[in-house]
Amino acid sequence: MAIERRREGRPLPEENGSVPGAAAAPPGPPPGAGLGVGAEIQAVPPPPSSSSAACSPLLLDYDGSVLPFLGGLGGGYQRTLVLLTWVPALFIGFSKFSDSFLLDQPDFWCRQADGQQGDWNGSLVPPGHANRSSIFPPATALPGPGNASECDCHEWHYRIRAGLVQNVVSKWDLVCDSAWKVHIAKFSLLVGLIFGHLITGCIADWVGRRPVLLFSVIFILVFGLTVALSVNVTMFSTLRFFEGFCLAGIVLSLYALRIELCPPGHRFMITMVASFIEMAGQFLMPGLAALCRDWQVLQAVIICPFLLMLLYWVIFPESLRWLMATQQFEASKELIFQLTRKNRMNTESDIKGVVPELEKEIARRPKKVCIVKVVGTRNLWKNIVVLCVNSTAMGNDGVIGKYSQLPDSGMSDSVKDKFSTAFSIVGMFSSHAVGSLSVFFCAEITPTVIRGGGLGLVLASAGFGRLTAPIMELHNQKGYFLHHVIFACCTLICIICILLLPESKNQNLRSRICD
């Protein structure tokens, strides 16, 4: 007797390349088959458990169901939490911009054994050191055969232009043959930020944003204050690496918390306010340095305000959006009741039935995802790669504006300086804007379960771009024109790639990869 075979249907993959979690039931025995001798006994498949079934769409629609029930940003508690994500941005601006003061390369000249020293007006200038700092770049070895004799000095005299009386360069005489140690010290903070973004982003997706924030604050206090007690430049550079690592954890967790607190119409404004506060910290740094006078005092003053963030352990909750996206519904229910109580809201306003739906799904096991999951998607990984390329190309605004040094351009020095300043301002503004928008774009299009990892990738890519500035300084800015040609080509590639990105304005944040 012929046996009619049925073709087993397969569900179509979703747009992002993932397949719905409901698995097809295994085919049964062919019709007419009995349990005779030699027949295989097939086990009856168990009924699907509640943990493997699809989650309720109501709970995954956080912006459409849960956030309106909590009052959006109209609730006073949510506004307080947003304000608490803004305040540390000022301290972050101090820390990110501290290299320009702690490691500023001062003008320097040799102090003679008889007490005479070079004068900036040209009088009493020791032989072989006349107008040294005005002719040669600061903290670099002199060219020519007299290089060794010019750097043969027992005591250097420094003029620091960054508002400090003493900094790291002047404390340990990081000039001439030791000038390369300054660039290593600059690398250390940036490399720490890069590794910190990559690692803390994945940890934030696995254990939550709140633990990453609190542990990063604790360790930045430990490493940051120890930096001020450094006894040599090696200790300083090593501790700065760990300081950058912890600073990255604070930046990333605050950014994720800020995005996940906001409804779609307020995300951009709230993020830009935080960026402006961070920029204000950079503008306030010269005055802070002038008040501190010493680099050790400045370092301590920069780090000590993070002590206030220890209170966040008590007043700042875990991201409710992340709890619900990872199916931690028991903790989500408790947090919802806490938010409604602090906002003085009536639970009877739950028109869509969020709380009853939570109680039905409360037995589910947590479902957490790592950023590597994005490789199996169809479009999401491409969008993240595009944003990483944009951040890398636009993160080099520390190397814009060198065209005033071009010889024989047919323009006077004053005109070249004006053009250089104007183009530098426009270029740095555009570069900073594209870099900031790339991070913001990534936060919007990346699902909640892997938002930390996605942000970590884009922020780390921007760090790679910023590494080009110390590299060019290490090579005495040789070949800077080739660098600009390469960066211009990368910018053109970025413009083309941006056309591939979807529009995310006023769109709800995705919860999971397969929702």
N, C-alpha and C positions, 0 to 999 in steps of 0.2 A: 504494500500500500504506500503510495507516494505521500510524503510528509511535506506539508506546505510550510515554508519558512517565512517568518516575518522579519522585516528589516527593522532594526532597532534605531529609533530616532535619537538624534543628539541635539541638545540645546545650542543655539547660536551664541558665540561669545559676545560680550558686551563691548561697548565702544572702547573701553580702556584695556581690553584684552583678557579680562577675567571671566570665569565661567560661574554661573550661579551655583550655590553650594548644594542644592538638592540633587543627589545622585540618582541615576536611573536604576530601577529595580532589576535584578538579574533575571534573564528569561527563564521561564519554567520549563518543565519537561515537555517533550513533544506530545501532542494528543494521541491517546491510544496506548501510551507506554504504561506497562504495569510494573509491579514490584516482583518480578519473577527472579529466577536464579540468574545471577550475574548482573542484575540491574543495579545501577548506582542509586544510592539513597541520598537525595539532595536535602540539605537542611533548610528548613523554612527560615527565611531572613527575618530578623527581629524587627519590630516596628520602629520607625525613626524616633529618636529621643528628641526632647524639646531643645536640647543644646545644639543639635545638628540641623534643625529646621530653620527656615529663614526668619530673621528678626522682624519685629513689627515695623512697618514703614512709618508709623506715627512717631515712634521713638527715634528713628533715624533722621526724621525731618526736624532737626533741632531749631532751625531758624523759623520754620513755619508753625511749629506746635509748642515746643518747650519754652523758647525764649519769650513769645507773647504771653504765655501763662505766668512767667516770672516778672512781667512788666517791662521787658527790654531794658533800655537805658533809663527808663522813667523811674525805676526803683532807686531809692537813695543808696542802697548797699552796693549796687552795681556801679554807680557813679563813684563811690568811694574807692572801689577796687581799681577802676580805671585811673583815678588820681594817684593811687599808690604805685601804678606802673609807670607814671610819668616822673615822679620825684627822683628815682635812682638814675634817670637819664642824665641828670646834671653831673652826678658822680662818675658815670661812664664816660662822659665827655672829658672830664679831668684826666682820667686814666689813659684814655686812648691818645690824648694829645701831650702826654707828659714827656715823651721822648724828645720833643722839640726843645725842652728846657733842661731836662736831666742830662741829655747827651748833646747839647749844642756845642759845636766846635768853635771855640773862642779864638780871637786874635792872640798871638803869643810871641814873646821874644825872650832872649836869654838875659838873665841878671848876672852881671860880672861879679867876680870875687871881691872887688874893691867897693862894691855897692852901687857903682854906676849902672844905669840901665837905659835902654832905648826910649827916646821921647817921640811922641806921635807928630810933633812939629819939626822933627829932624835934628834937634840939638842933643848932644851927649849920646849919640847913637854908637854903640860898640861896633868895632870893625867887623865887617862881614855880616852884619845884621840890620843894615839900614833899610827902613821901610819894608821889612820882611813880610809882614802880614798883608800889606797893601799890594805887593807884587805877586805873591804866591797864594794859592787857596789855603785857608787855615787848616791846621792839623794834617798837612801833607808834607812828604819829604821833598826837599829842594832838588831840582834837577842839576845835572852837570857833575863834574869831577869833584867839586867841593861839598858834595852832599854829606859825606860822613863827618867832615869837620864842622859844617853848619849845625848838625844835630848833636854835636858833642858839647853838651851843656850840663852843668851840675844842678842848676836851679832855673826853672822857667817862670816867667812873669806873664799873667793872663789878663785879658780884658774880655769879660763875658758880656754878651749883648742881650741876653735873655732875661735880664732883671735879677739874676742871682749873683752873689759874690763868689760862690764856689759851686761847681757841679762835678759830675763824675769825671769828666775829662781833666779838669784842673786838679782834682784830688789825687788822681793816680798818674798824672803826666802822660795821658794817652795821645801823644804827638809823635811825629817823625816815625820811627820804626814801630811804635806801638799804636799808630793811628788805626790800623785795621781792627783793633779790638773794639773800637767805637761802633763800627759797622756790625760786628758780631753781636754786640749788645742791642743794637737796633733790630737785628734779625730775631733775637730771642723772643721779644714780645709778640712780633707778628707770627712767628712759627707757633708759639703757644696759642695764639688766637685761632690759627688754622686747625691745629689738632683738637683744640677745645671745641670748636664748632662741630667738627665731624663726630667726635666721640659723645659729647653731651647731648647732641641732637638725637642720636640713637637711644641713649639712656632715657631721655625725656619721653620718648615714645613707649618705652618699656615699663618704667616705674612711675612716670608722671612728671608734670612740670614743676610741681611744688617741691618735691625732694631735691631735684636738680638745683632749683633756685636757692634753697636753704643751705645745702652743702657747699655750693659754689661761694656763697657769702661767707661761710665759716672759713673756708680755706683761703679765700682772697685776703681775709684779715690776717691769717697766719703768715702767708707768703709775702703779702704786700708790706706789712710792718717789718718783717725780717729783711726785706730789701734795704730798708733804711739803716740797717745794722751791718751791711756788707763790709767785709774787711779787704776785699780785692775785687777786681773787675770780673774774675771768673765766678765768684759767688754771686755777684750782682746779676750777671747774664743768666745764670742757672735759675735763680729765684724769679727773675723777670719772665722766664718761660712759663713757670708754674702760675705766676700772677696772670699772665695772658690767658692761660688755659682756664682758670677760674672765672676770669672776666668774660670769656666767651660763653660759659654756662649761664651767667647772669643775663647777658644780652639776649641769648637765644630763648631762654625760658620766659623772660619778660615779654619778648616779642610774641611768642606763641600765646601766652596768657592774654595779652592785650587784644590780639586778633580774635581769639575764641570767646571773649566777653562781649563783643560788639555785634549788633545787627548789621545787615548788609549796607545800609545807607550811611553808617557812621564809621566804618572801618578805616577809610582813607584819611578822614579828618583826624581821628584819634591817633593814628600812626604818624601823621605828619607833625602833630603837636609834640610828640615824643622826640622826633628828629630835630625840631627846632630847639627844644630844651637841651638836647645833647650838643647842638651847635653853640648854644649860649655858654655851655661849660667850656668850650674851646676858646670863646672870646674872653671869658673871665680869667683864663689861665695866666696871661701876662701880669695882671694885677695881683693875682694870688702869689705868683713867683716873686714879685717885687716886695710883697709883705713878708714872705718867708725868708728870703735872702740866701738860705742854705738849702742844698738839694735834699739833704736828709729830712729837714723839717718839712719841705714841700712834699716829699713822698709820704710822710706820715699824715699830713693834712689831707692829701688826696684819698688815702685809704680809710681814715678814721670815720668818715660819714657812713660807710657801709655798716657800721655798728647799728645804725637805726634799722637796717633791714632784718636784723635778728628778730624784731617784733613781728615780722611777716609770718613766722611760724604759728603765731597765735591768731592773727587777724586775716590772713590770706588763705582761702580754701583752695582745694584742688580744682582744676578746670572741669566744670560739669560737662562740657561738650566732649572732652576726652574720656571721662568716665562712661558716658553713654555710648560713645563710639566703640569703646572696648568692652561693652556689655557688662560693666560692673554696676548692675542695676540696684543692688542693695545699698552701696555707697551713694549712688545717684539719688535714690529716694530720700535718704537722710539729708543730703545736701539741699534738695529741693525744699524740704520742710524747713530747713534752716534759713534758706533765702526768703521764703514766703513769710516766715516769722519776723525776720529783720526788716523786711519791706512792709510789714503790717498788712499783708494781703490775705484775702479770704480764699481758702482752698475751694470754695464752691464756685469760683470763677473758672474752674477747669472745665471749659465747655467741651473740649475735644477728648477729655478723659485720659490725660497723660498719666495721672497717678494710678488709676485702675489698670492701665496697660502695663505700667511698671510692675505692679504686683503679680501680673500674669507671667511676666518674663523674669522674675526675680531669681528663679532657680538656675538660670543659665550660667555657664562657666565663662570667665573672662576670656576674651579673644584679642590678643595683642599681635601686632604685625611689625616686622623689621623693614627698614628702608630697602633692603635687597629685593623685597617682594615687587617693587616697582619695575624691575627688569622684565617680569613676565607680562607687563601690560603693553598695549599697542601704541597709545598716544601719550600717556602720562610721562613716560621716561624720556620721550623726545622733547616734550615741553621743558622738563627739568634740565636736560642737557643744553637746550637753547639758552635758558636763563643762566646757567653756569658759565657759558661762553660769554654772554653779555657782561656778567659780573667780573670775569677775569679781564676782559678788554677795557672795561670802564673803571677798574680799580687802580689804574696807573696814573691818577690825576696828581700824584706827587712829582711827576716828570714832565709836566706840561710847561711850556714857556721858556724854552732855551734858545729861541731863534735870535735873540739880541746879540748872541755871540758869533753870528755868521759874518765872515769877513767879506769885504768888497761887494756889498749888496747895493751900493749906490745911494744909501740913505745915511744921514748923520746918526750919531749915537743916540741923541735925544729922541729922534723920530723912531729909531728902532726900539728904544726902551718903551715908548708909548704904545707902539704896535704890539710889542711883546706882552706888556701889561694887559692891554685890552683883550687880546686873543687868549691870554692865560685865564682871565676872569671868565670869559665866555666858555672856554673849553672845560675848565674845572667845574663850573656850574652845570653844564650839560652832562659831564661825566658823572658827577655826584648824583644828579637827578636820575639818570638811567640806572646807575647802580642801586639806588634806593628803590626805584620802581621794580627792578628785577627781584629784589628780596620780597617786596610787597606782593608782587604778582605770584611768586612761588607760594607764599602763605595762603593766597586765595585759591589757587588751583590744586594744591596738594591736599589729599584727604586728611582728616584729623588724626587717623591712626598712624600716619607716617609724616605728619607735618613737621615734627622736630627734625627728623632726618633730612627732609627736603630743604628746610631752612639751613641746616648745617652744611649741606653741599653748596648752596649758593653763597652763603656767607664765607665759607672757606675758599671758594673760587675768587671772591673779591679780595681775600687776603693774599692769594697768589699774585694778583695784579699789583697790589701795593708793595710786594717784595721787589718790584723792578726799581723802585726809587733808591733803596740802599745799594742795590747791585750797581746802578749807574754811578753812584757816589764812590763806590769801591774802586771803580775803574776810572776815577777822575773825570767822569762825564765824557769819556772818549767814545766816539761812535754814536752820539746821541741822535744825530740825524737819521741813521738807520733805524734806531728805536722808534722814532716818530713815523717813519714809513711803515714799519711793521704794525704799529698801533693803528695807523690810518686804515690799513688793509683789514685788520680785525674789526674795525668799526663798520666798514662797508659790509663785511660778512654778517655782523650783528644786525644791521638794518634789514638785510634780506631775511634773516632767520626770524626776526620779530613778526614778520607777516604770517608765519606759521602758527603763532600763538592764538588761542581762543580769547574771546572777550569775557572778562570776569566781573565787570562792573555791576553792582547791585544783584549779583548772583548768590544764592545760598552756598555756604561752605559744605563741601562733601564730607560725609562722616567716615565712610570706609571705601576701600578700593573696589569692592564688588557690590556697593549698594545701588 
